[in-house]
Amino acid sequence: MIDLIRATPDFALTPEEEAAYVSAVKLAVEGGHPFEVAFRGLVTSGSAVMAAGFYQPGLADLRQAVRHYLGVHKLQLKERYQQMTAHVTVARQQAPLIDPHQDLATLATLANLNFGTLVVDQVELVVHDWYNSRKRVLAKLSL
């Protein structure tokens, strides 16, 4: 949905900071409504393959509300860039590709593959690493 603070090796929040983030995000979610994200096609970055998401305005509205309430509460928002897309990472690259041209050609054949639609009616506020292998849920909030 939105990365509030970019991951760094020394990242840590105090219990008071965690509670403040939960409080601000709860306020943002209170005005939200469930929305859909349709996943269709694969896209790539320098290190990942992702299913591309196409979403209803509810996601953009929710992101703006989170940004607003973090500002009101004077909490950090250190997005690497303002999120404008939706995606699900399906694979991460851990080593250089052996045949990048062939891999990209294969992915191109999947450009219109329909993965289905997800109704988002709940969001989580989490602390996690880049690979999402050590995810800690701070709050589960219903829209």
C-alpha positions in Angstrom: 0.0 0.0 0.0 2.5 2.6 1.2 6.0 2.4 2.7 6.0 4.9 5.6 9.7 4.6 6.4 12.4 3.1 4.1 14.1 0.1 5.5 17.6 0.6 6.9 19.7 -1.9 8.9 19.5 0.2 12.1 15.8 0.9 11.9 13.9 0.8 15.2 10.8 2.4 16.7 10.2 2.8 20.4 6.9 1.4 21.7 5.6 5.0 22.0 6.5 5.7 18.3 4.7 2.5 17.3 1.6 3.5 19.2 1.7 7.0 17.6 1.9 5.4 14.1 -1.0 3.0 14.9 -3.1 5.9 16.1 -2.5 8.0 13.0 -3.1 5.2 10.6 -6.3 4.2 12.4 -7.6 7.7 11.8 -6.8 7.5 8.1 -8.5 4.1 7.7 -11.7 5.3 9.6 -12.8 7.3 6.5 -11.9 4.6 4.0 -14.0 2.1 2.2 -13.2 -1.3 0.6 -11.8 -1.2 -2.9 -10.7 -3.6 -5.6 -7.3 -4.2 -7.1 -7.2 -6.2 -10.4 -3.9 -8.0 -11.0 -3.1 -8.3 -14.7 0.2 -8.9 -16.4 3.8 -9.0 -15.1 6.2 -6.2 -14.8 9.9 -6.1 -13.7 12.2 -3.9 -11.8 16.0 -4.3 -11.4 15.5 -7.1 -8.9 11.9 -8.4 -8.9 9.0 -9.6 -11.0 5.6 -8.2 -10.0 2.0 -8.8 -10.9 0.7 -5.3 -12.0 -2.3 -4.0 -10.0 -5.0 -1.7 -11.4 -7.0 -0.2 -8.6 -10.1 1.9 -7.8 -9.7 5.4 -6.3 -10.1 4.1 -2.8 -6.4 3.1 -2.6 -5.2 6.6 -3.7 -7.6 8.1 -1.2 -6.3 5.9 1.6 -2.7 6.8 0.8 -3.5 10.5 0.9 -5.3 10.1 4.2 -2.3 8.2 5.7 0.0 11.0 4.5 -2.3 13.6 6.0 -2.6 12.0 9.4 1.1 11.3 9.7 1.6 15.0 9.1 -1.0 16.0 11.6 0.7 13.8 14.2 4.2 15.1 13.1 5.3 11.5 12.3 8.0 10.6 9.8 7.1 9.7 6.3 10.2 8.7 4.4 8.8 7.3 1.2 11.5 6.6 -1.4 9.0 8.0 -3.9 5.2 8.7 -3.7 3.4 5.4 -4.4 1.2 5.6 -7.5 0.9 2.0 -8.4 -0.2 -1.3 -6.9 1.6 -4.6 -7.3 2.4 -7.9 -5.7 6.0 -9.1 -5.8 6.0 -12.7 -7.1 9.8 -13.2 -7.4 13.0 -11.5 -6.2 16.3 -11.8 -8.1 19.2 -12.8 -5.9 21.8 -13.2 -8.6 22.4 -11.8 -12.1 20.2 -13.4 -14.7 21.9 -16.0 -16.9 19.9 -15.1 -20.1 18.1 -11.7 -19.4 16.9 -11.4 -23.1 15.2 -14.8 -22.9 13.8 -14.1 -19.4 12.3 -10.8 -20.6 10.9 -12.4 -23.7 9.2 -15.0 -21.6 7.8 -12.3 -19.3 6.5 -10.4 -22.3 4.3 -13.4 -23.2 2.7 -13.0 -19.8 1.9 -9.3 -20.2 -1.8 -9.8 -20.3 -2.2 -12.8 -17.9 -5.2 -12.2 -15.6 -4.4 -13.1 -12.0 -7.9 -12.0 -10.8 -9.3 -9.2 -8.6 -8.8 -8.7 -4.8 -11.3 -6.9 -2.7 -9.3 -5.0 -0.1 -11.4 -4.6 3.1 -8.6 -4.7 5.6 -5.1 -3.3 5.9 -2.1 -4.0 8.1 0.5 -1.7 9.6 3.7 -3.7 9.7 7.4 -3.5 10.3 9.2 -5.8 7.9 12.4 -6.3 6.0 12.9 -6.1 2.2 12.0 -9.7 1.7 9.0 -9.6 4.1 10.6 -12.5 5.9 10.5 -10.9 9.4 7.1 -9.2 9.3 5.7 -7.9 12.6 2.1 -6.7 12.5 1.4 -3.6 14.5 -2.3 -3.4 13.7 -5.0 -5.0 11.4 -7.6 -2.4 10.5 -10.9 -2.9 8.7 -12.0 -0.5 6.0 
